[in-house]
Amino acid sequence: MDVFLIILAGFFVLTGLLGSVLPVLPGPPLSYIGLLLLHFTDKYQFSMSFLLWWLAVVVVVQVLDYVIPIWGTKKFGGSKNGVWGSTIGLVVGLFLGPFGIILGPFAGAFVGEMLANKDVKTALKAAFGSFVGFLLGTVAKLVVSGFAIYYYVHTLVG
């Protein structure tokens, strides 16, 4: 049974890494499940504080992944309309696949700013902020999933 759990854990941490760049997969939660599966073996154990700490990190990164594009819109001069547009674009984009998730907040922020009678340059700047926020969220997910792979390998080898 341990061999099965170790292989399944490896599958989950690798899928988690892929999920960090493929918006349809929740990367860090999948990586965390991989660590939990490794913990459930008889041979490899993590401390409860380690598992709870990683759970908190995963939750924070998942929440930030949705919040950072909105923050980016505001940071790059977006108005409330741009922030709302970015949020609506993200929700709509969830139903349009990977490109929708990437382009939804950008397009939503742009449309929101245009509806607020902003000029195209200002609207594009706010939309770019949304895109920068998306990239920051992706990097955060990659870091968390990368560390999960590190702990998986280190636990097996070390």
N, C-alpha and C positions, 0 to 999 in steps of 0.2 A: 504494500500500500504506500510506503514511503516513496518508492521510486515513481509511482504514478503521481503523487502529490508534488514531488520535485519537478517532474516534467511539466505538469499542469501549471505550477508556479512560474516556471520559465516562460511558458507560453503567455501567461498573463503579464509578466513584466515587459516582455518584448512587444506584446500587443499594446500595452500602455504607452510605450515609447512611440509606436506608430500613431496611436490616438492623440498624441501631443501635437501632431501636425495634420492629422486627418480629423476635421471637425465633427465627423459623425460618430467618432469613438471617444468616450470619456477617458483620456489618457491616464492621469494620475490615479483616479479610482481603480482602474484596471491594474495598474502597477501595485497599488496597495493590496488588492486582493491577492496578487502573486506573493507578496510578502507574508500575508496571513496564511496562505496555503503552505508556504515553507515552514511557518511557525507551527502548523498543525502536524508536522511530521514528528516522529519520535526522536529523530537524530538532531534536528536543528531547532533552536528555540530563540526567540527574542524576548526581551523583558517587557512587562506590561507598560512601563513608562515609555519605552521605545515605540511600541505599537500605538499608544494613545497620542504621543507627540506626532507621529507620522500621520495619524488620522486627522489631527488638527491642521497640519500643513496641507494635506490634500484638500480638506474642506475649504481652507482659506484660498488656496490657489484656484479651485473651481469657481468660487464666488468671484474672485478678482478677475477671472477670465471673462466674466460677463460685465463687470463694473469698469474695468480699465478702458475699454473703447469709449465709454460714456465720459470718463474722466479726460481722456485724450481730446475728445471733442471740445470740452470746456476749456482745457488748457490751451488749445490752439485758437481760442477766441470764439468758440461757438456759443450761440445764445440758447435759451431754453428750448426754442423750436428745434435747434440743431441737436440738442441732447435728446429731446423726445423723438426726433427723426431717427437718430442713431439707435435708440432703444427699439422703436417700431421696426426699423430695418433689420435689427438682430433677430427679433421674433419672427418676422416674415422670412428672413434668410434661413432660419432653422428648418423650414419646410422645403427649401430649394436646394438642399444638398451642400456640399463643401464650398462651392463658389458663392452660393447664397449667403453662407455664414461669413465669408470673407468680404463680399461686396455689399451685403445688406446694410451693415452699419455705415459704411462709406456713403452709399447711395442715400440712405435715410437721412444722414446728417446734411448732405448736400441739398436734398429736397427741402428739409426743414428750414435750412438757412435761406433758400430761395423763396420759400413761402413767407418768411419774415422780412422779405424785401431787401435782403442783403445782396451785394454785388457778387458776381461769379467768383472773383478772387477770394473774397471773405468766405464764401460757401465752400470753395475748394480747400481752403486752409483748415476749416473746421472738419471737413470730411477726411482730410489727410491726418488730422489728429486722431480721428476714430480709427484709421488704419494703423497708425503708430501704436495706439492702444491695443489693437488686435495682435500686432507683432510682439509687444511686450508680454501679453498674456500667453502667447505661444512659447516664448522663451522661458517663462516661468514654469509652464507645464513640462517643457523639455528638461529643465534642470531637475525638477522633482522626480520625473520618471527616470532620468539618468542616474540619480542617486539610488533609486530603488533597484536598478540593475546592478549598480555597484554593490549594494548590500546583499543582493541575491548571490552574486559571484563571490564576494568576499566571505560570505557565510559558508558557501559550498567548498571553497578552496582553503580558507583560513582555518 
